[in-house]
Amino acid sequence: MPIQITFELSDADLDYFRTALREAQQKMRGRDERLVLAGARHLARQTRALAVPDFVTDRLLELDTLTRMLEDPDWKLEGAAKQRVLDALAYFAEPSDLVPDTIPGLGFLDDAIMVELVVQELRPELEAYALFCGYRAEEQSRSGVAPEEQRRRLAERRRATYARMESRREERARRGGWLSIFQ
């Protein structure tokens, strides 16, 4: 029979995770972004191959979405938005983390917590990407539309979705976000 366990992170706990993320970002600065992506993908694959708790697996699946955002040739994430996602993934590319992954049942807990915090911070980017992917799927399912017209529509939708994403990001910044290091 499953049970639900809830816990609250204090400001000191959040500071601990902020510090860990900043340290990982400093280690990754100047390195090829492919290393960051490879590290995040490796962690996601590693957890799928092991018997880890569902709450960990559920969160670490978000790493796949974040890496797809950076690699999607239609989405073409650039500039500050791209850097925010890369900065977020830096923690997962660093092989040594807060809780060693080899500890059964708990080894990926810090990774799951960090993913949850990163996902909250990157909510505007994740929502925009999901909307864009949905629109792209709709466009691809339409028959009788010339490929050039589909590409034009997709580019137009990408620009509009980027604008919405940045607007939401600015609104969140005014209210104060969890990880001000992305600003």
Backbone as JSON Lines, residues from 0, in Angstrom:
{"i":0,"aa":"M","n":[0.84,-1.16,0.0],"ca":[0.0,0.0,0.0],"c":[0.9,1.24,0.0]}
{"i":1,"aa":"P","n":[0.73,2.15,-0.98],"ca":[1.58,3.33,-1.04],"c":[1.24,4.33,0.08]}
{"i":2,"aa":"I","n":[2.23,5.08,0.47],"ca":[2.02,6.17,1.43],"c":[2.55,7.45,0.8]}
{"i":3,"aa":"Q","n":[2.05,8.55,1.29],"ca":[2.51,9.84,0.8],"c":[3.3,10.51,1.91]}
{"i":4,"aa":"I","n":[4.49,10.97,1.56],"ca":[5.34,11.69,2.51],"c":[5.57,13.08,1.94]}
{"i":5,"aa":"T","n":[5.3,14.07,2.73],"ca":[5.47,15.45,2.31],"c":[6.5,16.1,3.22]}
{"i":6,"aa":"F","n":[7.36,16.91,2.64],"ca":[8.29,17.65,3.46],"c":[8.43,19.06,2.9]}
{"i":7,"aa":"E","n":[8.89,19.93,3.74],"ca":[9.02,21.33,3.37],"c":[10.49,21.72,3.43]}
{"i":8,"aa":"L","n":[10.95,22.44,2.42],"ca":[12.32,22.93,2.42],"c":[12.33,24.33,3.02]}
{"i":9,"aa":"S","n":[13.19,24.53,4.0],"ca":[13.31,25.84,4.64],"c":[14.13,26.77,3.74]}
{"i":10,"aa":"D","n":[14.19,28.02,4.11],"ca":[15.03,28.96,3.36],"c":[16.49,28.5,3.38]}
{"i":11,"aa":"A","n":[16.92,27.96,4.5],"ca":[18.3,27.46,4.6],"c":[18.51,26.27,3.65]}
{"i":12,"aa":"D","n":[17.51,25.4,3.57],"ca":[17.59,24.27,2.63],"c":[17.69,24.77,1.19]}
{"i":13,"aa":"L","n":[16.85,25.74,0.85],"ca":[16.87,26.3,-0.5],"c":[18.21,26.96,-0.8]}
{"i":14,"aa":"D","n":[18.76,27.66,0.19],"ca":[20.08,28.26,0.01],"c":[21.13,27.18,-0.28]}
{"i":15,"aa":"Y","n":[21.0,26.06,0.39],"ca":[21.92,24.94,0.18],"c":[21.85,24.47,-1.28]}
{"i":16,"aa":"F","n":[20.65,24.33,-1.81],"ca":[20.49,23.9,-3.2],"c":[20.95,24.99,-4.17]}
{"i":17,"aa":"R","n":[20.68,26.26,-3.85],"ca":[21.16,27.35,-4.7],"c":[22.68,27.31,-4.8]}
{"i":18,"aa":"T","n":[23.32,27.13,-3.65],"ca":[24.78,27.08,-3.61],"c":[25.3,25.91,-4.44]}
{"i":19,"aa":"A","n":[24.68,24.75,-4.28],"ca":[25.11,23.57,-5.05],"c":[24.95,23.81,-6.55]}
{"i":20,"aa":"L","n":[23.86,24.46,-6.94],"ca":[23.64,24.75,-8.35],"c":[24.67,25.75,-8.87]}
{"i":21,"aa":"R","n":[24.92,26.78,-8.11],"ca":[25.92,27.78,-8.53],"c":[27.31,27.15,-8.67]}
{"i":22,"aa":"E","n":[27.67,26.27,-7.75],"ca":[28.98,25.61,-7.83],"c":[29.07,24.74,-9.08]}
{"i":23,"aa":"A","n":[28.02,24.03,-9.39],"ca":[28.01,23.2,-10.59],"c":[28.09,24.08,-11.84]}
{"i":24,"aa":"Q","n":[27.4,25.2,-11.83],"ca":[27.45,26.11,-12.97],"c":[28.86,26.65,-13.17]}
{"i":25,"aa":"Q","n":[29.52,27.0,-12.08],"ca":[30.89,27.51,-12.19],"c":[31.82,26.45,-12.78]}
{"i":26,"aa":"K","n":[31.64,25.2,-12.38],"ca":[32.47,24.12,-12.92],"c":[32.22,23.9,-14.4]}
{"i":27,"aa":"M","n":[30.98,24.14,-14.83],"ca":[30.61,23.89,-16.23],"c":[30.83,25.1,-17.14]}
{"i":28,"aa":"R","n":[31.08,26.28,-16.56],"ca":[31.27,27.49,-17.38],"c":[32.4,27.26,-18.37]}
{"i":29,"aa":"G","n":[32.14,27.63,-19.6],"ca":[33.15,27.53,-20.63],"c":[33.28,26.15,-21.26]}
{"i":30,"aa":"R","n":[32.61,25.18,-20.69],"ca":[32.66,23.84,-21.29],"c":[31.64,23.74,-22.4]}
{"i":31,"aa":"D","n":[31.89,22.83,-23.29],"ca":[30.99,22.59,-24.42],"c":[29.62,22.2,-23.89]}
{"i":32,"aa":"E","n":[28.57,22.82,-24.43],"ca":[27.22,22.52,-23.96],"c":[26.85,21.06,-24.18]}
{"i":33,"aa":"R","n":[27.51,20.4,-25.12],"ca":[27.23,18.98,-25.34],"c":[27.57,18.15,-24.12]}
{"i":34,"aa":"L","n":[28.58,18.58,-23.34],"ca":[28.93,17.87,-22.1],"c":[27.81,18.0,-21.06]}
{"i":35,"aa":"V","n":[27.23,19.18,-20.98],"ca":[26.13,19.4,-20.05],"c":[24.94,18.53,-20.45]}
{"i":36,"aa":"L","n":[24.6,18.55,-21.73],"ca":[23.48,17.74,-22.22],"c":[23.74,16.25,-22.01]}
{"i":37,"aa":"A","n":[24.96,15.82,-22.28],"ca":[25.3,14.41,-22.12],"c":[25.19,13.99,-20.65]}
{"i":38,"aa":"G","n":[25.62,14.85,-19.74],"ca":[25.52,14.54,-18.32],"c":[24.09,14.41,-17.85]}
{"i":39,"aa":"A","n":[23.24,15.32,-18.3],"ca":[21.81,15.27,-17.93],"c":[21.15,14.02,-18.52]}
{"i":40,"aa":"R","n":[21.48,13.72,-19.79],"ca":[20.9,12.52,-20.41],"c":[21.37,11.25,-19.7]}
{"i":41,"aa":"H","n":[22.63,11.24,-19.3],"ca":[23.18,10.07,-18.6],"c":[22.43,9.83,-17.29]}
{"i":42,"aa":"L","n":[22.21,10.89,-16.53],"ca":[21.48,10.74,-15.26],"c":[20.07,10.21,-15.51]}
{"i":43,"aa":"A","n":[19.39,10.74,-16.51],"ca":[18.03,10.27,-16.82],"c":[18.05,8.79,-17.21]}
{"i":44,"aa":"R","n":[19.01,8.4,-18.05],"ca":[19.12,6.98,-18.46],"c":[19.46,6.09,-17.26]}
{"i":45,"aa":"Q","n":[20.35,6.57,-16.44],"ca":[20.79,5.8,-15.27],"c":[19.61,5.49,-14.35]}
{"i":46,"aa":"T","n":[18.75,6.45,-14.13],"ca":[17.63,6.22,-13.22],"c":[16.59,5.31,-13.84]}
{"i":47,"aa":"R","n":[16.46,5.35,-15.17],"ca":[15.52,4.44,-15.83],"c":[16.0,3.0,-15.76]}
{"i":48,"aa":"A","n":[17.31,2.81,-15.7],"ca":[17.89,1.47,-15.69],"c":[17.9,0.85,-14.29]}
{"i":49,"aa":"L","n":[17.71,1.67,-13.28],"ca":[17.76,1.18,-11.89],"c":[16.36,1.17,-11.28]}
{"i":50,"aa":"A","n":[16.25,0.46,-10.2],"ca":[14.98,0.45,-9.46],"c":[15.01,1.62,-8.48]}
{"i":51,"aa":"V","n":[14.54,2.78,-8.95],"ca":[14.49,3.95,-8.08],"c":[13.03,4.27,-7.8]}
{"i":52,"aa":"P","n":[12.75,4.94,-6.7],"ca":[11.37,5.28,-6.37],"c":[10.69,6.08,-7.5]}
{"i":53,"aa":"D","n":[9.4,5.86,-7.65],"ca":[8.64,6.54,-8.71],"c":[8.72,8.06,-8.61]}
{"i":54,"aa":"F","n":[8.73,8.6,-7.4],"ca":[8.77,10.06,-7.27],"c":[10.07,10.61,-7.83]}
{"i":55,"aa":"V","n":[11.14,9.83,-7.79],"ca":[12.41,10.25,-8.39],"c":[12.32,10.15,-9.9]}
{"i":56,"aa":"T","n":[11.85,9.01,-10.39],"ca":[11.72,8.8,-11.83],"c":[10.84,9.87,-12.46]}
{"i":57,"aa":"D","n":[9.71,10.16,-11.83],"ca":[8.79,11.16,-12.37],"c":[9.47,12.51,-12.56]}
{"i":58,"aa":"R","n":[10.28,12.9,-11.61],"ca":[10.94,14.19,-11.71],"c":[12.09,14.17,-12.71]}
{"i":59,"aa":"L","n":[12.85,13.1,-12.7],"ca":[14.01,13.06,-13.59],"c":[13.63,12.92,-15.06]}
{"i":60,"aa":"L","n":[12.39,12.53,-15.34],"ca":[11.93,12.52,-16.72],"c":[11.9,13.93,-17.3]}
{"i":61,"aa":"E","n":[11.79,14.92,-16.44],"ca":[11.8,16.32,-16.89],"c":[13.14,16.68,-17.52]}
{"i":62,"aa":"L","n":[14.2,15.96,-17.16],"ca":[15.5,16.22,-17.79],"c":[15.44,15.99,-19.29]}
{"i":63,"aa":"D","n":[14.67,14.98,-19.7],"ca":[14.51,14.72,-21.13],"c":[13.87,15.92,-21.83]}
{"i":64,"aa":"T","n":[12.86,16.5,-21.21],"ca":[12.2,17.66,-21.8],"c":[13.17,18.82,-21.91]}
{"i":65,"aa":"L","n":[13.95,19.06,-20.87],"ca":[14.9,20.17,-20.89],"c":[15.96,19.98,-21.96]}
{"i":66,"aa":"T","n":[16.46,18.76,-22.13],"ca":[17.46,18.54,-23.17],"c":[16.84,18.65,-24.56]}
{"i":67,"aa":"R","n":[15.61,18.17,-24.72],"ca":[14.93,18.31,-26.02],"c":[14.74,19.78,-26.38]}
{"i":68,"aa":"M","n":[14.44,20.6,-25.38],"ca":[14.27,22.04,-25.64],"c":[15.51,22.63,-26.28]}
{"i":69,"aa":"L","n":[16.66,22.18,-25.85],"ca":[17.91,22.73,-26.36],"c":[18.3,22.14,-27.71]}
{"i":70,"aa":"E","n":[17.85,20.94,-27.99],"ca":[18.27,20.25,-29.21],"c":[17.24,20.32,-30.34]}
{"i":71,"aa":"D","n":[16.06,20.79,-30.06],"ca":[14.98,20.81,-31.04],"c":[15.28,21.86,-32.12]}
{"i":72,"aa":"P","n":[15.51,21.41,-33.37],"ca":[15.85,22.37,-34.43],"c":[14.71,23.32,-34.79]}
{"i":73,"aa":"D","n":[13.49,22.95,-34.52],"ca":[12.36,23.84,-34.79],"c":[12.19,24.89,-33.69]}
{"i":74,"aa":"W","n":[12.51,24.52,-32.47],"ca":[12.34,25.43,-31.33],"c":[13.44,26.47,-31.31]}
{"i":75,"aa":"K","n":[14.67,26.08,-31.61],"ca":[15.81,26.99,-31.74],"c":[15.96,27.92,-30.54]}
{"i":76,"aa":"L","n":[15.99,27.36,-29.35],"ca":[16.14,28.17,-28.14],"c":[17.49,28.87,-28.17]}
{"i":77,"aa":"E","n":[17.5,30.17,-27.91],"ca":[18.73,30.96,-27.99],"c":[18.81,31.94,-26.84]}
{"i":78,"aa":"G","n":[19.92,32.61,-26.77],"ca":[20.11,33.72,-25.85],"c":[19.96,33.37,-24.38]}
{"i":79,"aa":"A","n":[19.33,34.29,-23.65],"ca":[19.2,34.13,-22.2],"c":[18.36,32.91,-21.84]}
{"i":80,"aa":"A","n":[17.34,32.61,-22.63],"ca":[16.5,31.44,-22.34],"c":[17.32,30.15,-22.46]}
{"i":81,"aa":"K","n":[18.12,30.06,-23.49],"ca":[18.98,28.89,-23.67],"c":[19.97,28.78,-22.51]}
{"i":82,"aa":"Q","n":[20.55,29.9,-22.12],"ca":[21.52,29.88,-21.02],"c":[20.87,29.46,-19.71]}
{"i":83,"aa":"R","n":[19.64,29.9,-19.47],"ca":[18.95,29.49,-18.24],"c":[18.79,27.97,-18.19]}
{"i":84,"aa":"V","n":[18.41,27.37,-19.31],"ca":[18.23,25.92,-19.33],"c":[19.59,25.22,-19.15]}
{"i":85,"aa":"L","n":[20.61,25.7,-19.84],"ca":[21.95,25.1,-19.67],"c":[22.43,25.24,-18.23]}
{"i":86,"aa":"D","n":[22.21,26.42,-17.64],"ca":[22.61,26.63,-16.24],"c":[21.87,25.67,-15.31]}
{"i":87,"aa":"A","n":[20.61,25.44,-15.6],"ca":[19.82,24.51,-14.78],"c":[20.34,23.09,-14.91]}
{"i":88,"aa":"L","n":[20.75,22.7,-16.11],"ca":[21.23,21.34,-16.33],"c":[22.64,21.1,-15.81]}
{"i":89,"aa":"A","n":[23.36,22.16,-15.5],"ca":[24.75,22.02,-15.04],"c":[24.86,21.11,-13.81]}
{"i":90,"aa":"Y","n":[23.92,21.22,-12.9],"ca":[23.96,20.39,-11.69],"c":[23.93,18.91,-12.04]}
{"i":91,"aa":"F","n":[23.16,18.56,-13.04],"ca":[22.96,17.16,-13.4],"c":[24.11,16.62,-14.24]}
{"i":92,"aa":"A","n":[24.92,17.52,-14.77],"ca":[26.09,17.1,-15.55],"c":[27.29,16.85,-14.64]}
{"i":93,"aa":"E","n":[27.22,17.34,-13.44],"ca":[28.31,17.18,-12.48],"c":[28.19,15.81,-11.82]}
{"i":94,"aa":"P","n":[29.19,14.94,-11.99],"ca":[29.06,13.57,-11.47],"c":[28.97,13.46,-9.95]}
{"i":95,"aa":"S","n":[29.59,14.37,-9.22],"ca":[29.49,14.31,-7.75],"c":[28.43,15.3,-7.32]}
{"i":96,"aa":"D","n":[27.45,14.81,-6.55],"ca":[26.4,15.71,-6.1],"c":[26.19,15.57,-4.6]}
{"i":97,"aa":"L","n":[25.15,16.19,-4.08],"ca":[24.95,16.28,-2.64],"c":[24.8,14.92,-1.96]}
{"i":98,"aa":"V","n":[24.0,14.03,-2.56],"ca":[23.79,12.69,-2.01],"c":[24.33,11.7,-3.05]}
{"i":99,"aa":"P","n":[25.32,10.89,-2.7],"ca":[25.85,9.94,-3.68],"c":[24.74,9.06,-4.26]}
{"i":100,"aa":"D","n":[24.74,8.94,-5.59],"ca":[23.69,8.19,-6.28],"c":[23.7,6.7,-5.95]}
{"i":101,"aa":"T","n":[24.76,6.23,-5.34],"ca":[24.87,4.8,-5.02],"c":[24.11,4.4,-3.76]}
{"i":102,"aa":"I","n":[23.58,5.35,-3.01],"ca":[22.83,5.02,-1.8],"c":[21.43,4.56,-2.21]}
{"i":103,"aa":"P","n":[21.1,3.29,-1.97],"ca":[19.79,2.77,-2.42],"c":[18.61,3.55,-1.83]}
{"i":104,"aa":"G","n":[17.66,3.88,-2.71],"ca":[16.44,4.55,-2.28],"c":[16.57,6.05,-2.1]}
{"i":105,"aa":"L","n":[17.75,6.52,-1.71],"ca":[17.93,7.95,-1.44],"c":[18.95,8.63,-2.35]}
{"i":106,"aa":"G","n":[19.73,7.86,-3.08],"ca":[20.83,8.41,-3.86],"c":[20.43,9.46,-4.88]}
{"i":107,"aa":"F","n":[19.22,9.36,-5.39],"ca":[18.78,10.32,-6.39],"c":[17.83,11.36,-5.81]}
{"i":108,"aa":"L","n":[17.66,11.36,-4.49],"ca":[16.74,12.3,-3.86],"c":[17.15,13.75,-4.11]}
{"i":109,"aa":"D","n":[18.43,14.06,-3.96],"ca":[18.86,15.43,-4.21],"c":[18.63,15.83,-5.67]}
{"i":110,"aa":"D","n":[18.83,14.88,-6.58],"ca":[18.59,15.16,-7.99],"c":[17.09,15.44,-8.23]}
{"i":111,"aa":"A","n":[16.24,14.65,-7.61],"ca":[14.79,14.84,-7.76],"c":[14.36,16.18,-7.19]}
{"i":112,"aa":"I","n":[14.91,16.55,-6.05],"ca":[14.58,17.86,-5.46],"c":[15.06,18.98,-6.37]}
{"i":113,"aa":"M","n":[16.28,18.85,-6.87],"ca":[16.81,19.9,-7.74],"c":[15.99,20.01,-9.02]}
{"i":114,"aa":"V","n":[15.59,18.88,-9.61],"ca":[14.75,18.94,-10.81],"c":[13.45,19.67,-10.48]}
{"i":115,"aa":"E","n":[12.84,19.34,-9.37],"ca":[11.58,19.99,-8.99],"c":[11.77,21.5,-8.88]}
{"i":116,"aa":"L","n":[12.85,21.94,-8.26],"ca":[13.11,23.36,-8.1],"c":[13.41,24.03,-9.44]}
{"i":117,"aa":"V","n":[14.18,23.37,-10.27],"ca":[14.52,23.89,-11.59],"c":[13.27,23.99,-12.46]}
{"i":118,"aa":"V","n":[12.42,22.97,-12.41],"ca":[11.19,22.97,-13.21],"c":[10.29,24.13,-12.78]}
{"i":119,"aa":"Q","n":[10.23,24.39,-11.48],"ca":[9.43,25.53,-11.02],"c":[9.99,26.83,-11.58]}
{"i":120,"aa":"E","n":[11.31,26.96,-11.57],"ca":[11.93,28.18,-12.06],"c":[11.79,28.32,-13.57]}
{"i":121,"aa":"L","n":[11.86,27.22,-14.29],"ca":[11.79,27.26,-15.75],"c":[10.37,27.03,-16.29]}
{"i":122,"aa":"R","n":[9.39,27.22,-15.44],"ca":[8.0,27.01,-15.85],"c":[7.63,27.78,-17.13]}
{"i":123,"aa":"P","n":[8.02,29.07,-17.27],"ca":[7.66,29.76,-18.52],"c":[8.24,29.09,-19.77]}
{"i":124,"aa":"E","n":[9.48,28.64,-19.68],"ca":[10.11,27.98,-20.82],"c":[9.45,26.64,-21.11]}
{"i":125,"aa":"L","n":[9.17,25.87,-20.06],"ca":[8.56,24.55,-20.25],"c":[7.14,24.66,-20.81]}
{"i":126,"aa":"E","n":[6.37,25.61,-20.32],"ca":[5.01,25.8,-20.83],"c":[5.04,26.24,-22.29]}
{"i":127,"aa":"A","n":[5.95,27.15,-22.61],"ca":[6.05,27.63,-23.99],"c":[6.44,26.49,-24.93]}
{"i":128,"aa":"Y","n":[7.39,25.67,-24.5],"ca":[7.83,24.56,-25.35],"c":[6.7,23.56,-25.55]}
{"i":129,"aa":"A","n":[5.94,23.28,-24.51],"ca":[4.82,22.34,-24.63],"c":[3.77,22.88,-25.61]}
{"i":130,"aa":"L","n":[3.47,24.17,-25.52],"ca":[2.52,24.78,-26.46],"c":[3.04,24.68,-27.9]}
{"i":131,"aa":"F","n":[4.31,24.97,-28.07],"ca":[4.91,24.93,-29.4],"c":[4.86,23.51,-29.96]}
{"i":132,"aa":"C","n":[5.21,22.52,-29.15],"ca":[5.18,21.12,-29.62],"c":[3.76,20.7,-29.99]}
{"i":133,"aa":"G","n":[2.79,21.14,-29.22],"ca":[1.39,20.83,-29.54],"c":[0.98,21.45,-30.86]}
{"i":134,"aa":"Y","n":[1.36,22.71,-31.06],"ca":[1.03,23.38,-32.32],"c":[1.72,22.68,-33.49]}
{"i":135,"aa":"R","n":[2.98,22.31,-33.3],"ca":[3.72,21.64,-34.37],"c":[3.05,20.32,-34.75]}
{"i":136,"aa":"A","n":[2.62,19.56,-33.76],"ca":[1.94,18.29,-34.03],"c":[0.65,18.53,-34.83]}
{"i":137,"aa":"E","n":[-0.1,19.56,-34.46],"ca":[-1.32,19.92,-35.2],"c":[-0.99,20.27,-36.65]}
{"i":138,"aa":"E","n":[0.02,21.09,-36.83],"ca":[0.42,21.51,-38.17],"c":[0.85,20.32,-39.03]}
{"i":139,"aa":"Q","n":[1.58,19.41,-38.42],"ca":[2.07,18.25,-39.17],"c":[0.94,17.3,-39.55]}
{"i":140,"aa":"S","n":[-0.14,17.33,-38.8],"ca":[-1.26,16.44,-39.1],"c":[-2.19,16.99,-40.17]}
{"i":141,"aa":"R","n":[-2.03,18.26,-40.49],"ca":[-2.88,18.87,-41.52],"c":[-2.44,18.38,-42.89]}
{"i":142,"aa":"S","n":[-3.41,18.04,-43.69],"ca":[-3.09,17.62,-45.05],"c":[-3.35,18.77,-46.01]}
{"i":143,"aa":"G","n":[-2.64,18.76,-47.11],"ca":[-2.86,19.76,-48.13],"c":[-2.15,21.08,-47.89]}
{"i":144,"aa":"V","n":[-1.34,21.19,-46.84],"ca":[-0.61,22.42,-46.57],"c":[0.82,22.23,-47.07]}
{"i":145,"aa":"A","n":[1.26,23.12,-47.9],"ca":[2.61,23.04,-48.47],"c":[3.64,23.11,-47.35]}
{"i":146,"aa":"P","n":[4.75,22.37,-47.49],"ca":[5.8,22.38,-46.46],"c":[6.33,23.79,-46.16]}
{"i":147,"aa":"E","n":[6.45,24.62,-47.19],"ca":[6.94,26.0,-46.95],"c":[5.98,26.77,-46.07]}
{"i":148,"aa":"E","n":[4.68,26.56,-46.3],"ca":[3.66,27.22,-45.5],"c":[3.7,26.71,-44.07]}
{"i":149,"aa":"Q","n":[3.89,25.41,-43.88],"ca":[4.01,24.86,-42.52],"c":[5.21,25.46,-41.8]}
{"i":150,"aa":"R","n":[6.35,25.57,-42.5],"ca":[7.55,26.15,-41.88],"c":[7.31,27.61,-41.5]}
{"i":151,"aa":"R","n":[6.63,28.35,-42.38],"ca":[6.33,29.76,-42.1],"c":[5.44,29.89,-40.86]}
{"i":152,"aa":"R","n":[4.39,29.08,-40.82],"ca":[3.47,29.1,-39.67],"c":[4.19,28.72,-38.38]}
{"i":153,"aa":"L","n":[5.05,27.71,-38.48],"ca":[5.78,27.26,-37.31],"c":[6.72,28.35,-36.8]}
{"i":154,"aa":"A","n":[7.41,29.02,-37.71],"ca":[8.3,30.12,-37.32],"c":[7.51,31.26,-36.67]}
{"i":155,"aa":"E","n":[6.35,31.55,-37.23],"ca":[5.49,32.6,-36.67],"c":[5.02,32.21,-35.27]}
{"i":156,"aa":"R","n":[4.62,30.97,-35.1],"ca":[4.17,30.51,-33.79],"c":[5.32,30.51,-32.79]}
{"i":157,"aa":"R","n":[6.52,30.14,-33.25],"ca":[7.69,30.15,-32.36],"c":[7.94,31.56,-31.85]}
{"i":158,"aa":"R","n":[7.91,32.55,-32.74],"ca":[8.13,33.93,-32.31],"c":[7.08,34.38,-31.29]}
{"i":159,"aa":"A","n":[5.83,34.06,-31.55],"ca":[4.75,34.44,-30.62],"c":[4.91,33.73,-29.28]}
{"i":160,"aa":"T","n":[5.31,32.47,-29.33],"ca":[5.47,31.69,-28.1],"c":[6.66,32.2,-27.3]}
{"i":161,"aa":"Y","n":[7.75,32.55,-27.99],"ca":[8.91,33.16,-27.32],"c":[8.5,34.44,-26.6]}
{"i":162,"aa":"A","n":[7.72,35.29,-27.29],"ca":[7.3,36.56,-26.69],"c":[6.48,36.3,-25.43]}
{"i":163,"aa":"R","n":[5.59,35.34,-25.5],"ca":[4.78,34.99,-24.33],"c":[5.66,34.46,-23.2]}
{"i":164,"aa":"M","n":[6.64,33.62,-23.55],"ca":[7.55,33.06,-22.56],"c":[8.33,34.17,-21.86]}
{"i":165,"aa":"E","n":[8.84,35.12,-22.62],"ca":[9.61,36.21,-22.02],"c":[8.72,37.11,-21.16]}
{"i":166,"aa":"S","n":[7.49,37.32,-21.59],"ca":[6.55,38.12,-20.81],"c":[6.29,37.45,-19.45]}
{"i":167,"aa":"R","n":[6.07,36.15,-19.48],"ca":[5.84,35.42,-18.23],"c":[7.09,35.41,-17.36]}
{"i":168,"aa":"R","n":[8.25,35.28,-17.98],"ca":[9.52,35.31,-17.23],"c":[9.67,36.66,-16.54]}
{"i":169,"aa":"E","n":[9.4,37.76,-17.26],"ca":[9.52,39.09,-16.67],"c":[8.55,39.27,-15.51]}
{"i":170,"aa":"E","n":[7.33,38.76,-15.68],"ca":[6.35,38.86,-14.6],"c":[6.83,38.11,-13.36]}
{"i":171,"aa":"R","n":[7.37,36.91,-13.57],"ca":[7.89,36.12,-12.45],"c":[9.06,36.83,-11.78]}
{"i":172,"aa":"A","n":[9.91,37.47,-12.57],"ca":[11.06,38.19,-12.02],"c":[10.59,39.35,-11.14]}
{"i":173,"aa":"R","n":[9.53,40.02,-11.56],"ca":[8.98,41.12,-10.75],"c":[8.47,40.6,-9.4]}
{"i":174,"aa":"R","n":[7.86,39.42,-9.43],"ca":[7.32,38.83,-8.19],"c":[8.42,38.19,-7.36]}
{"i":175,"aa":"G","n":[9.55,37.86,-7.97],"ca":[10.65,37.22,-7.27],"c":[10.61,35.72,-7.47]}
{"i":176,"aa":"G","n":[11.6,35.17,-8.12],"ca":[11.65,33.73,-8.38],"c":[12.54,33.02,-7.39]}
{"i":177,"aa":"W","n":[12.51,31.72,-7.43],"ca":[13.3,30.9,-6.51],"c":[14.78,31.04,-6.78]}
{"i":178,"aa":"L","n":[15.18,30.94,-8.03],"ca":[16.6,30.94,-8.36],"c":[16.96,32.23,-9.1]}
{"i":179,"aa":"S","n":[17.2,33.28,-8.37],"ca":[17.51,34.55,-9.01],"c":[18.79,34.47,-9.84]}
{"i":180,"aa":"I","n":[19.55,33.41,-9.73],"ca":[20.79,33.27,-10.49],"c":[20.52,33.12,-11.98]}
{"i":181,"aa":"F","n":[19.28,32.87,-12.39],"ca":[18.97,32.77,-13.8],"c":[18.73,34.13,-14.41]}
{"i":182,"aa":"Q","n":[18.62,35.16,-13.64],"ca":[18.27,36.49,-14.16],"c":[19.51,37.28,-14.51]}
